[in-house]
Amino acid sequence: MKKIIYTLAILVGLSACDENFMEPKYANELGLEEAVSDPQVVQGFLLKAYDALPKGQDNYGGFLDCATQNAVINLPNNQLNKTISEEWQALGSPIDNWSSRYAAIQSINRFIEYGLRGDVTFWKGNEQTNKELTERLEGEAYFLRAYFYFDLLKRFAGVDGSGELMGVPLITKQLDAASVPELPRATFREVLEQIIDDLDYAVNFLPENYSGSSEITGQNQLGRASSVACLALKSRVLLYAGSELYGLSDAQDMNVESARAAGEAFGLIGTTLPDVYLDAGGSTGYDNYFNNGDSDELIMRRLGNNENAIEGANFPPSYFGNGRTNPTQNLVDAFPTADGYPIDHPSSTYDQDFPYANRDPRFYMTVLYDGAFFKGQTVQTYVGGKDYSGGVGGAANTENSTRTGYYLRKWLSTFVDKNPANNTNAYHYFSLFRKGEVFLNFSEAANEAFGPNADPYGVGMTAVDAIREVRRRAGIAQPDVYLDMVSADQDDLRELIRNERRIELCFEGHYFYDLRRWNEDLNDEVKSVKIEKNQFGVATYSIESLFTPTYKDYMYFGPMPYFEAIKTPSITQNTGW
């Protein structure tokens, strides 16, 4: 029996796929019909699409949050720093992934055309197993096409000179090179409808999860698309579509359907979030899900493409890192106190003389602040400290030290040691979809469509219930008195939900787009902290202005890629670019 099965190492692996396998050279080696009758070649089309999925959250020369008020990068000429200013241009935009996404879509369309026409046997010797495998691959193909089209839509949608909300060129079959220059942009709605159609089709062929020893749906297939991933993506897509930025006449219907998709996901994943932030000893940290490929939080994940590059880039200088990502005072202030109150609320226990005490546990898992204990040392970002430029020890300088008074903690593994004398690595698993996001999607969509306290689909979950569970899992003290205070008012709950998305999903690629789809002010002042200590070690905290962004109104939408617009005359540019 010849088994054509691709395991985790190939699927999510380490980008070590043979280029000739992924792109067969038909003219030099095999005729087209001979090549596409080989199941390995045909599955290669799908694996190439999988290989295009992001292998980390810092794929923009840094984290996309560094083009928002959440963080900055300590290299002034970094493209993300330029994006937040008047230097953001269509030429060299850091959010441009046009070519790689259309290459992936072309591979998927090849798979659909050649792999699903009925004459390719993916599993020889067992007709039923071959049927199950073929159906799963079919579901994966349509899911992946939906994923990549949404990735394009959120980056490149916009209003062009016609005044209409446009999407991107819609390609659902193989095209020859001569056809490409003739492709116009489809409308936003046309692309949206194609994405939803693909997801509604895919969900019928995919397993709920990958577990056990089955060759088709067993644990060795982890990393592939699932029915839960379909529902998670559908809830995300429709949540975006129902947002203020796009101005759709049926935006409310989009929120209704986003909540419905998340509600269907609850039927598969349950209505309780796993306590992944607690280790066996009861201490808090993110290691339990981003260094654990089997974490119950992960709906679909990718194995990072470099075992410790993220630590080398972001460890503070005294930890042999380059301190690249610097959370801002803005983000720090977004974390409530441990009892869930915003720090500026009259009932808050926040103490400006001890600003890092008694905060939301997620703060300690996200930000390295002055006095934080990390890997057996205390972080020192006060003037003269070892992690302050020119401070004690000499490791910190203007190129590797913080611009804001803070360093990144999230995503950094405590298992990694960058000391050349003790260099150790760790695997990193980055979530494409995780359960916490599904709860946040549901909470936002349900609040917009039905208000705070409706259980629209009888799943035992309201908008308030969903955000309560996110905060409970995070470690907010229970009962959650502040949530109870705002739970009857749609506007107050909306503000809380948006802040919860900001802090729960920070450095996961969402906030840049959330700000835009909510039509929030993109130009709020970005703030840092300067900490000075007297001879007795008593600290004084001075909040300072780092800069004010200079986004223009048209920058709520990103630019179409400059060279694509040049070589494809039918592609119109978004207004302002």
C-alpha positions as CSV (number, residue, x, y, z in Angstrom):
1,M,0.0,0.0,0.0
2,K,1.4,3.4,-0.9
3,K,0.5,6.0,1.7
4,I,0.7,9.7,0.6
5,I,0.6,11.4,4.0
6,Y,2.4,14.6,5.0
7,T,3.2,14.9,8.7
8,L,3.6,17.9,11.0
9,A,7.2,18.3,10.1
10,I,6.4,18.9,6.5
11,L,3.1,20.8,7.0
12,V,3.9,23.4,9.6
13,G,7.6,22.7,9.5
14,L,10.4,24.8,9.0
15,S,10.1,26.0,5.4
16,A,12.5,23.2,4.4
17,C,10.3,22.0,1.5
18,D,12.1,21.2,-1.8
19,E,11.5,24.1,-4.2
20,N,11.4,21.7,-7.2
21,F,8.7,19.6,-5.5
22,M,6.6,22.7,-4.7
23,E,6.9,24.1,-8.2
24,P,7.3,21.1,-10.6
25,K,9.2,22.0,-13.8
26,Y,6.8,20.6,-16.2
27,A,8.7,21.6,-19.4
28,N,12.1,20.2,-18.2
29,E,11.0,17.0,-16.4
30,L,7.4,15.9,-16.9
31,G,4.5,16.7,-19.2
32,L,1.7,18.6,-17.5
33,E,-0.8,15.7,-17.6
34,E,1.9,13.3,-16.3
35,A,2.9,15.6,-13.5
36,V,-0.6,16.3,-12.2
37,S,-1.5,12.7,-12.1
38,D,1.1,12.2,-9.4
39,P,-0.6,12.7,-6.0
40,Q,2.7,14.0,-4.5
41,V,2.9,16.7,-7.1
42,V,-0.8,17.7,-6.6
43,Q,-0.5,17.8,-2.8
44,G,2.5,19.9,-3.3
45,F,0.3,22.7,-4.7
46,L,-1.6,22.7,-1.4
47,L,1.5,22.4,0.7
48,K,2.9,25.5,-1.0
49,A,-0.2,27.4,0.1
50,Y,0.3,26.2,3.7
51,D,4.0,27.3,3.5
52,A,2.8,30.8,2.8
53,L,0.9,31.1,6.1
54,P,2.7,33.4,8.5
55,K,5.2,31.7,10.8
56,G,5.2,34.4,13.4
57,Q,3.6,37.7,14.4
58,D,6.7,39.8,13.8
59,N,6.7,39.5,10.0
60,Y,6.8,43.2,9.2
61,G,10.3,44.0,10.2
62,G,8.8,43.8,13.7
63,F,5.4,43.6,15.2
64,L,2.6,45.4,13.4
65,D,1.6,46.9,16.8
66,C,4.7,49.1,16.3
67,A,2.8,51.1,13.7
68,T,0.2,51.9,16.4
69,Q,0.1,53.5,19.8
70,N,0.9,50.1,21.4
71,A,4.7,50.0,20.7
72,V,7.6,51.4,18.8
73,I,10.8,49.9,17.4
74,N,14.2,51.2,18.6
75,L,15.5,51.6,15.1
76,P,14.3,55.0,13.8
77,N,14.6,54.0,10.1
78,N,12.6,50.8,10.4
79,Q,9.7,50.6,7.9
80,L,7.1,50.3,10.7
81,N,8.3,53.5,12.3
82,K,7.9,55.2,8.9
83,T,4.4,53.7,8.4
84,I,3.1,55.7,11.4
85,S,4.3,59.0,9.7
86,E,4.0,60.8,6.5
87,E,6.7,58.5,5.0
88,W,4.2,55.6,4.5
89,Q,4.2,55.1,0.8
90,A,2.6,52.7,-1.7
91,L,6.2,51.8,-2.7
92,G,7.8,49.7,0.0
93,S,4.7,49.5,2.3
94,P,5.5,47.0,5.1
95,I,2.0,45.5,4.9
96,D,2.4,44.6,1.2
97,N,2.2,40.8,0.8
98,W,0.4,40.9,-2.5
99,S,2.7,38.6,-4.5
100,S,3.0,35.9,-1.9
101,R,-0.7,35.8,-1.4
102,Y,-1.6,35.5,-5.0
103,A,1.1,32.9,-5.5
104,A,-0.6,30.9,-2.8
105,I,-4.0,31.4,-4.3
106,Q,-2.7,30.2,-7.7
107,S,-1.4,27.1,-6.1
108,I,-4.7,26.4,-4.4
109,N,-6.6,26.9,-7.7
110,R,-4.2,24.4,-9.3
111,F,-4.9,21.9,-6.6
112,I,-8.7,22.4,-7.0
113,E,-8.4,22.0,-10.7
114,Y,-6.1,19.0,-10.8
115,G,-6.6,17.3,-7.5
116,L,-10.4,17.3,-7.3
117,R,-11.2,16.2,-10.8
118,G,-11.5,12.6,-9.8
119,D,-8.6,10.9,-11.4
120,V,-6.0,11.4,-8.7
121,T,-5.7,8.8,-5.9
122,F,-4.2,10.2,-2.8
123,W,-4.4,7.0,-0.8
124,K,-3.9,3.8,-2.8
125,G,-5.3,0.5,-1.7
126,N,-8.3,1.7,0.4
127,E,-11.1,3.4,-1.4
128,Q,-12.8,4.7,1.8
129,T,-9.6,6.1,3.2
130,N,-8.8,7.8,-0.1
131,K,-12.3,9.4,-0.1
132,E,-11.8,10.7,3.4
133,L,-8.4,12.1,2.6
134,T,-9.6,13.7,-0.6
135,E,-12.5,15.4,1.2
136,R,-10.2,16.7,3.9
137,L,-7.8,18.1,1.3
138,E,-10.8,19.7,-0.5
139,G,-11.9,21.4,2.7
140,E,-8.4,22.6,3.3
141,A,-8.1,24.1,-0.1
142,Y,-11.2,26.2,0.1
143,F,-10.4,27.3,3.7
144,L,-6.9,28.4,2.6
145,R,-8.3,30.3,-0.3
146,A,-10.7,32.1,2.0
147,Y,-7.8,32.9,4.4
148,F,-5.6,34.4,1.8
149,Y,-8.4,36.5,0.2
150,F,-9.3,37.9,3.6
151,D,-5.6,38.7,4.2
152,L,-5.6,40.6,1.0
153,L,-8.9,42.3,1.6
154,K,-8.0,43.7,5.0
155,R,-4.8,45.1,3.6
156,F,-5.8,46.5,0.2
157,A,-9.5,47.2,0.3
158,G,-10.4,50.8,-0.1
159,V,-12.4,53.4,-2.0
160,D,-10.9,54.2,-5.4
161,G,-11.6,57.2,-7.7
162,S,-15.0,55.9,-8.6
163,G,-16.1,56.4,-5.0
164,E,-17.0,52.7,-4.6
165,L,-15.6,50.4,-1.9
166,M,-13.3,48.0,-3.8
167,G,-11.6,44.8,-3.0
168,V,-8.9,43.0,-4.9
169,P,-8.8,41.0,-8.2
170,L,-10.8,37.8,-7.7
171,I,-9.2,34.7,-9.2
172,T,-10.9,31.3,-8.6
173,K,-9.3,29.3,-11.4
174,Q,-5.9,29.1,-13.1
175,L,-5.0,31.9,-15.3
176,D,-2.4,32.2,-18.0
177,A,0.1,35.0,-17.8
178,A,-1.5,36.9,-20.6
179,S,-4.7,37.2,-18.6
180,V,-3.2,38.8,-15.5
181,P,-2.8,42.4,-16.9
182,E,-6.5,42.4,-17.7
183,L,-7.7,41.6,-14.2
184,P,-9.8,44.4,-12.6
185,R,-10.4,44.8,-8.9
186,A,-13.6,43.1,-7.7
187,T,-15.8,45.1,-5.3
188,F,-15.3,44.6,-1.6
189,R,-18.7,42.8,-1.4
190,E,-17.8,40.4,-4.2
191,V,-14.6,39.4,-2.5
192,L,-16.4,39.1,0.8
193,E,-19.1,36.9,-0.6
194,Q,-16.4,34.6,-2.2
195,I,-14.7,34.3,1.1
196,I,-17.9,33.3,2.9
197,D,-18.9,30.9,0.1
198,D,-15.5,29.2,0.4
199,L,-15.7,28.9,4.2
200,D,-19.3,27.6,4.1
201,Y,-18.2,25.0,1.6
202,A,-15.0,24.0,3.4
203,V,-16.5,23.5,6.8
204,N,-18.4,20.4,5.5
205,F,-15.2,18.5,4.8
206,L,-13.0,19.3,7.7
207,P,-12.6,17.6,11.1
208,E,-13.3,19.4,14.3
209,N,-9.8,18.8,15.5
210,Y,-6.8,16.6,14.9
211,S,-6.3,14.0,17.7
212,G,-5.7,10.3,18.1
213,S,-3.9,8.0,15.8
214,S,-6.0,8.2,12.6
215,E,-3.9,8.7,9.5
216,I,-6.4,11.3,8.2
217,T,-7.5,13.2,11.2
218,G,-4.9,12.2,13.8
219,Q,-2.5,14.3,15.9
220,N,0.2,13.9,13.2
221,Q,-1.9,16.3,11.1
222,L,-1.9,19.1,13.6
223,G,-1.5,22.5,11.9
224,R,-4.0,21.8,9.2
225,A,-7.3,23.6,8.8
226,S,-10.3,22.4,10.8
227,S,-14.0,23.1,11.0
228,V,-13.4,25.2,14.1
229,A,-10.8,27.2,12.2
230,C,-13.4,27.8,9.5
231,L,-15.8,29.2,12.0
232,A,-13.2,31.3,13.7
233,L,-12.2,32.8,10.4
234,K,-15.8,33.4,9.4
235,S,-16.5,35.2,12.6
236,R,-13.4,37.4,12.1
237,V,-14.2,38.2,8.4
238,L,-17.8,39.2,9.2
239,L,-16.8,41.2,12.3
240,Y,-14.6,43.3,10.1
241,A,-17.2,43.6,7.4
242,G,-19.8,44.9,9.9
243,S,-17.4,47.6,11.2
244,E,-17.9,51.3,10.7
245,L,-14.9,51.8,8.3
246,Y,-16.6,49.9,5.5
247,G,-20.0,51.5,5.8
248,L,-22.0,48.6,4.4
249,S,-25.7,49.1,4.3
250,D,-26.2,45.6,5.9
251,A,-23.5,46.0,8.5
252,Q,-25.9,44.9,11.2
253,D,-26.5,41.6,9.3
254,M,-22.7,41.1,9.2
255,N,-22.5,41.4,13.0
256,V,-25.4,39.0,13.4
257,E,-23.7,36.4,11.2
258,S,-20.3,37.0,12.9
259,A,-21.9,36.2,16.3
260,R,-23.6,33.2,14.7
261,A,-20.3,31.8,13.5
262,A,-18.7,32.3,16.8
263,G,-21.7,30.8,18.5
264,E,-21.4,27.7,16.3
265,A,-17.7,27.5,17.3
266,F,-18.8,27.5,21.0
267,G,-20.7,24.3,20.2
268,L,-17.4,22.7,19.3
269,I,-14.9,24.3,21.8
270,G,-17.2,25.0,24.7
271,T,-18.0,28.2,26.6
272,T,-15.1,28.0,29.0
273,L,-11.6,29.2,28.1
274,P,-8.7,26.9,29.1
275,D,-6.5,28.3,31.9
276,V,-3.4,28.3,29.8
277,Y,-1.9,31.2,31.6
278,L,-1.2,29.1,34.7
279,D,1.6,26.6,35.0
280,A,1.7,23.6,37.2
281,G,3.1,25.7,40.1
282,G,0.3,28.3,39.7
283,S,2.5,31.1,38.3
284,T,1.3,33.1,35.3
285,G,2.9,33.2,31.9
286,Y,2.3,32.7,28.1
287,D,4.8,29.8,27.8
288,N,2.0,27.3,28.3
289,Y,0.6,28.1,24.9
290,F,3.2,29.7,22.7
291,N,5.9,27.1,23.5
292,N,3.4,24.2,23.6
293,G,2.0,23.0,20.2
294,D,-0.6,20.9,22.0
295,S,-2.1,23.8,24.0
296,D,-5.8,23.7,24.2
297,E,-5.9,27.5,23.5
298,L,-4.7,27.0,19.9
299,I,-7.3,26.4,17.2
300,M,-4.7,26.5,14.4
301,R,-1.1,27.3,14.8
302,R,2.3,27.5,13.0
303,L,5.7,26.5,14.1
304,G,8.0,29.5,14.1
305,N,10.7,29.6,11.4
306,N,13.6,30.4,13.7
307,E,13.9,28.9,17.2
308,N,15.2,31.9,19.0
309,A,15.3,34.9,16.6
310,I,12.5,36.6,18.5
311,E,14.4,36.5,21.7
312,G,17.6,37.8,20.0
313,A,15.6,40.7,18.6
314,N,13.6,41.5,21.8
315,F,15.4,40.5,24.9
316,P,16.7,43.5,26.8
317,P,20.4,44.3,26.3
318,S,21.5,42.9,29.7
319,Y,19.9,39.6,28.5
320,F,22.1,39.6,25.3
321,G,19.2,40.9,23.2
322,N,18.6,43.9,20.9
323,G,15.5,45.3,22.7
324,R,13.8,46.0,19.5
325,T,10.1,46.1,20.5
326,N,9.3,48.8,23.1
327,P,5.7,48.8,24.4
328,T,4.5,52.4,25.0
329,Q,3.0,54.1,28.1
330,N,-0.3,54.1,26.1
331,L,-0.4,50.3,26.1
332,V,0.7,50.1,29.8
333,D,-2.1,52.4,30.8
334,A,-4.6,50.3,28.9
335,F,-4.2,47.4,31.3
336,P,-6.6,47.7,34.2
337,T,-5.8,47.0,37.9
338,A,-6.2,43.4,39.2
339,D,-9.8,44.1,40.1
340,G,-10.6,45.0,36.5
341,Y,-11.1,48.8,36.9
342,P,-9.5,51.1,34.4
343,I,-6.6,52.9,36.1
344,D,-8.3,56.3,35.6
345,H,-11.6,55.2,37.2
346,P,-12.6,56.9,40.5
347,S,-12.9,53.5,42.2
348,S,-9.5,52.2,40.9
349,T,-6.8,51.1,43.3
350,Y,-4.1,52.3,40.9
351,D,-1.3,54.1,42.6
352,Q,0.8,56.4,40.4
353,D,3.7,56.2,42.8
354,F,3.7,52.4,42.4
355,P,2.3,52.1,38.8
356,Y,3.3,48.5,38.2
357,A,1.7,47.1,41.4
358,N,-1.6,45.3,41.5
359,R,-2.2,45.2,37.7
360,D,-4.1,42.9,35.4
361,P,-1.9,39.7,35.3
362,R,-1.7,40.0,31.5
363,F,0.3,43.2,32.0
364,Y,3.1,41.1,33.6
365,M,3.0,38.6,30.8
366,T,3.2,41.3,28.1
367,V,5.6,44.0,29.3
368,L,9.0,44.1,30.9
369,Y,9.0,47.1,33.1
370,D,11.5,48.6,35.6
371,G,11.7,46.2,38.5
372,A,10.2,43.2,36.6
373,F,11.9,39.9,37.6
374,F,12.7,38.0,34.4
375,K,15.0,34.9,34.0
376,G,16.6,35.3,37.4
377,Q,17.4,39.0,37.0
378,T,15.6,42.3,37.6
379,V,15.0,44.5,34.6
380,Q,16.4,48.1,35.1
381,T,15.0,50.8,32.8
382,Y,15.5,53.7,35.2
383,V,18.1,56.3,34.2
384,G,21.5,54.7,34.8
385,G,20.1,51.1,35.1
386,K,21.6,48.2,33.2
387,D,18.8,48.2,30.6
388,Y,18.9,52.0,30.0
389,S,21.2,53.4,27.3
390,G,24.6,54.2,28.8
391,G,23.6,52.6,32.1
392,V,25.6,50.4,34.5
393,G,27.3,47.5,32.8
394,G,27.7,49.0,29.4
395,A,25.5,46.5,27.5
396,A,22.7,49.1,26.7
397,N,23.3,51.7,24.0
398,T,21.2,53.8,21.7
399,E,20.8,51.0,19.2
400,N,19.6,48.2,21.6
401,S,17.8,50.0,24.5
402,T,14.3,51.1,25.0
403,R,12.8,54.3,23.7
404,T,9.8,54.1,25.9
405,G,11.0,52.8,29.3
406,Y,9.6,49.3,28.5
407,Y,10.6,46.1,26.7
408,L,8.5,43.3,25.3
409,R,7.7,40.2,27.4
410,K,5.0,38.5,25.3
411,W,6.3,35.7,23.0
412,L,9.7,35.6,24.7
413,S,10.5,32.1,26.0
414,T,12.1,31.8,29.4
415,F,13.7,28.6,28.1
416,V,15.9,30.6,25.7
417,D,19.3,31.8,26.8
418,K,21.1,34.2,24.4
419,N,24.3,34.2,26.4
420,P,26.9,32.8,23.9
421,A,28.3,30.7,26.7
422,N,25.0,29.0,27.4
423,N,23.1,29.4,24.2
424,T,19.7,27.5,24.3
425,N,16.7,27.5,22.0
426,A,13.0,26.8,22.2
427,Y,10.2,26.1,19.7
428,H,7.6,28.7,19.3
429,Y,4.0,28.1,18.2
430,F,2.2,31.1,16.8
431,S,-1.6,31.1,16.7
432,L,-3.4,31.8,13.5
433,F,-6.6,31.4,15.5
434,R,-7.1,30.9,19.2
435,K,-10.1,30.5,21.5
436,G,-9.7,33.8,23.2
437,E,-10.2,35.6,19.9
438,V,-13.4,33.7,19.2
439,F,-14.8,34.9,22.5
440,L,-13.8,38.5,21.7
441,N,-15.3,38.3,18.2
442,F,-18.6,37.0,19.7
443,S,-18.7,39.6,22.4
444,E,-18.2,42.5,20.0
445,A,-20.5,41.2,17.3
446,A,-23.3,40.2,19.7
447,N,-23.1,43.6,21.5
448,E,-23.4,45.4,18.2
449,A,-26.2,43.2,16.9
450,F,-28.2,42.3,20.0
451,G,-27.0,44.4,22.9
452,P,-25.1,43.3,26.0
453,N,-27.3,40.7,27.5
454,A,-29.0,38.8,24.7
455,D,-28.3,35.1,24.1
456,P,-29.2,35.1,20.4
457,Y,-28.5,31.5,19.6
458,G,-29.2,29.7,22.8
459,V,-25.6,28.8,23.4
460,G,-25.6,30.1,27.0
461,M,-23.5,33.0,26.0
462,T,-24.2,36.8,25.8
463,A,-21.8,39.6,24.9
464,V,-21.3,40.2,28.6
465,D,-20.7,36.5,29.3
466,A,-18.1,36.2,26.6
467,I,-16.1,39.2,27.8
468,R,-16.5,38.0,31.4
469,E,-14.9,34.7,30.5
470,V,-12.0,36.4,28.8
471,R,-11.3,38.5,31.9
472,R,-11.8,35.6,34.3
473,R,-9.3,33.5,32.4
474,A,-6.9,36.4,32.4
475,G,-7.0,36.6,36.2
476,I,-9.2,39.6,36.9
477,A,-10.5,39.3,40.4
478,Q,-14.0,37.8,40.7
479,P,-16.7,38.8,41.0
480,D,-15.9,41.3,38.2
481,V,-17.5,44.4,39.7
482,Y,-16.5,46.8,37.0
483,L,-17.9,44.6,34.2
484,D,-21.2,44.4,36.2
485,M,-21.2,48.2,36.3
486,V,-21.0,48.5,32.5
487,S,-23.0,45.4,31.5
488,A,-26.3,47.1,30.9
489,D,-25.1,49.8,28.6
490,Q,-24.1,49.0,25.0
491,D,-21.8,52.0,24.6
492,D,-19.9,51.3,27.8
493,L,-19.6,47.7,27.1
494,R,-18.3,48.5,23.6
495,E,-15.5,50.6,25.1
496,L,-14.6,47.7,27.4
497,I,-14.7,45.1,24.7
498,R,-12.4,47.2,22.5
499,N,-9.9,47.6,25.3
500,E,-10.0,43.9,26.0
501,R,-9.2,43.2,22.4
502,R,-6.3,45.6,22.6
503,I,-4.6,44.0,25.6
504,E,-5.6,40.4,25.1
505,L,-4.5,40.3,21.4
506,C,-1.7,42.8,21.5
507,F,1.3,41.8,19.3
508,E,-0.8,39.3,17.4
509,G,-1.5,41.6,14.4
510,H,-5.0,42.8,15.2
511,Y,-4.8,46.3,16.6
512,F,-3.5,48.0,13.5
513,Y,-6.7,46.9,11.7
514,D,-9.0,47.2,14.7
515,L,-8.2,50.9,15.0
516,R,-9.0,51.4,11.4
517,R,-12.2,49.4,11.2
518,W,-13.5,51.2,14.3
519,N,-12.6,54.6,12.8
520,E,-10.6,55.4,15.9
521,D,-8.2,58.4,16.0
522,L,-5.0,57.2,14.5
523,N,-3.0,60.2,15.7
524,D,-3.1,60.0,19.5
525,E,0.1,61.1,21.1
526,V,2.6,58.2,21.7
527,K,4.0,58.3,25.3
528,S,7.0,57.0,27.1
529,V,8.1,57.0,30.7
530,K,11.3,58.3,32.2
531,I,12.2,56.8,35.6
532,E,14.7,58.5,37.9
533,K,15.7,57.1,41.4
534,N,17.2,59.1,44.3
535,Q,19.9,57.9,46.6
536,F,17.4,55.9,48.6
537,G,16.1,54.1,45.5
538,V,12.8,55.9,45.5
539,A,11.5,56.3,41.9
540,T,9.9,59.2,40.2
541,Y,7.9,58.5,37.0
542,S,7.7,61.2,34.4
543,I,5.3,60.6,31.5
544,E,6.7,62.1,28.3
545,S,5.6,62.6,24.8
546,L,7.6,60.5,22.4
547,F,5.9,61.7,19.2
548,T,2.5,62.2,17.6
549,P,1.7,60.1,14.5
550,T,0.9,61.9,11.3
551,Y,-1.5,59.6,9.6
552,K,-3.7,61.2,6.9
553,D,-7.4,60.5,6.6
554,Y,-7.0,58.3,3.5
555,M,-4.6,56.1,5.5
556,Y,-7.5,54.3,7.2
557,F,-7.1,52.2,4.0
558,G,-3.7,50.9,2.9
559,P,-2.3,51.4,-0.5
560,M,-2.5,49.1,-3.5
561,P,1.0,47.9,-4.3
562,Y,2.8,50.4,-6.4
563,F,4.3,48.0,-9.0
564,E,1.0,46.0,-9.3
565,A,-0.9,49.2,-10.2
566,I,1.8,50.0,-12.8
567,K,2.0,46.7,-14.5
568,T,-1.8,46.0,-14.3
569,P,-3.6,49.1,-15.7
570,S,-7.0,47.7,-14.7
571,I,-6.1,47.8,-11.0
572,T,-7.2,51.2,-9.6
573,Q,-5.4,52.8,-6.6
574,N,-7.1,53.7,-3.4
575,T,-7.9,57.4,-3.0
576,G,-5.1,59.4,-1.6
577,W,-2.3,57.1,-2.5
